[in-house]
Amino acid sequence: MNFKITFTPEAVALLSKLHPESKKLIRSALKELSQNPDSGDDLQGELSGFKSCKPKRYRILYKIDEENRLIQVYYVGHRKDVYEQFRLLLNKLRAVE
């Protein structure tokens, strides 16, 4: 049974800005991820608890909820700055809490 994939509002906004070919690549990676959520790499440091799927030049940052069979996609972006941008977003969200 596949995992259901959900997106944060930030991930939805980032996906909507991508080129159609890039969206197709991300969609394909998400389909594979729904069948094998543990295939991504565990992130370290501040981003511990998140995983990263790496379709070509892009990164999909997500968390797995095993109990509810859910993958929550938090961030999608180009590999050159995705981790730094995600750190900034997390810090901003933590400051609001």
Contacts in CASP RR format, 6 or more apart in sequence:
PFRMAT RR
TARGET T0000
AUTHOR 0000-0000-0000
METHOD contacts of the structure
MODEL  1
MNFKITFTPEAVALLSKLHPESKKLIRSALKELSQNPDSGDDLQGELSGF
KSCKPKRYRILYKIDEENRLIQVYYVGHRKDVYEQFRLLLNKLRAVE
1 69 0 8 1.000
2 34 0 8 1.000
2 35 0 8 1.000
2 69 0 8 1.000
3 33 0 8 1.000
3 34 0 8 1.000
3 35 0 8 1.000
3 37 0 8 1.000
3 64 0 8 1.000
3 69 0 8 1.000
3 70 0 8 1.000
3 71 0 8 1.000
4 34 0 8 1.000
4 68 0 8 1.000
4 69 0 8 1.000
4 70 0 8 1.000
4 71 0 8 1.000
5 30 0 8 1.000
5 33 0 8 1.000
5 34 0 8 1.000
5 70 0 8 1.000
5 71 0 8 1.000
5 73 0 8 1.000
6 70 0 8 1.000
6 71 0 8 1.000
6 72 0 8 1.000
6 73 0 8 1.000
7 15 0 8 1.000
7 72 0 8 1.000
7 73 0 8 1.000
8 72 0 8 1.000
8 73 0 8 1.000
8 74 0 8 1.000
8 75 0 8 1.000
10 74 0 8 1.000
10 75 0 8 1.000
10 89 0 8 1.000
11 73 0 8 1.000
11 74 0 8 1.000
11 75 0 8 1.000
11 76 0 8 1.000
14 75 0 8 1.000
14 76 0 8 1.000
14 77 0 8 1.000
15 23 0 8 1.000
15 26 0 8 1.000
15 76 0 8 1.000
18 26 0 8 1.000
18 76 0 8 1.000
18 77 0 8 1.000
22 58 0 8 1.000
25 55 0 8 1.000
25 56 0 8 1.000
25 58 0 8 1.000
26 55 0 8 1.000
26 58 0 8 1.000
26 60 0 8 1.000
26 76 0 8 1.000
28 55 0 8 1.000
29 53 0 8 1.000
29 55 0 8 1.000
29 58 0 8 1.000
29 60 0 8 1.000
30 53 0 8 1.000
30 60 0 8 1.000
30 73 0 8 1.000
32 39 0 8 1.000
33 39 0 8 1.000
33 40 0 8 1.000
33 53 0 8 1.000
33 60 0 8 1.000
33 62 0 8 1.000
33 71 0 8 1.000
34 71 0 8 1.000
37 51 0 8 1.000
37 62 0 8 1.000
37 64 0 8 1.000
37 71 0 8 1.000
38 51 0 8 1.000
38 64 0 8 1.000
39 53 0 8 1.000
40 51 0 8 1.000
40 52 0 8 1.000
40 53 0 8 1.000
40 54 0 8 1.000
41 51 0 8 1.000
41 52 0 8 1.000
41 54 0 8 1.000
42 48 0 8 1.000
42 49 0 8 1.000
42 51 0 8 1.000
43 49 0 8 1.000
43 50 0 8 1.000
43 51 0 8 1.000
43 52 0 8 1.000
43 61 0 8 1.000
43 83 0 8 1.000
46 87 0 8 1.000
46 90 0 8 1.000
47 61 0 8 1.000
47 83 0 8 1.000
47 86 0 8 1.000
47 87 0 8 1.000
47 90 0 8 1.000
49 63 0 8 1.000
50 61 0 8 1.000
50 62 0 8 1.000
50 63 0 8 1.000
50 74 0 8 1.000
50 86 0 8 1.000
51 61 0 8 1.000
51 62 0 8 1.000
51 63 0 8 1.000
51 64 0 8 1.000
52 59 0 8 1.000
52 60 0 8 1.000
52 61 0 8 1.000
52 62 0 8 1.000
53 59 0 8 1.000
53 60 0 8 1.000
53 62 0 8 1.000
54 60 0 8 1.000
54 79 0 8 1.000
57 78 0 8 1.000
57 79 0 8 1.000
58 76 0 8 1.000
58 77 0 8 1.000
58 78 0 8 1.000
58 79 0 8 1.000
58 82 0 8 1.000
59 75 0 8 1.000
59 76 0 8 1.000
59 77 0 8 1.000
59 78 0 8 1.000
59 79 0 8 1.000
59 82 0 8 1.000
59 83 0 8 1.000
60 73 0 8 1.000
60 75 0 8 1.000
60 76 0 8 1.000
60 77 0 8 1.000
61 73 0 8 1.000
61 74 0 8 1.000
61 75 0 8 1.000
61 76 0 8 1.000
61 82 0 8 1.000
61 83 0 8 1.000
61 86 0 8 1.000
62 71 0 8 1.000
62 72 0 8 1.000
62 73 0 8 1.000
62 74 0 8 1.000
63 71 0 8 1.000
63 72 0 8 1.000
63 74 0 8 1.000
64 70 0 8 1.000
64 71 0 8 1.000
64 72 0 8 1.000
65 71 0 8 1.000
65 72 0 8 1.000
74 86 0 8 1.000
75 82 0 8 1.000
75 85 0 8 1.000
75 86 0 8 1.000
75 89 0 8 1.000
76 82 0 8 1.000
77 85 0 8 1.000
END
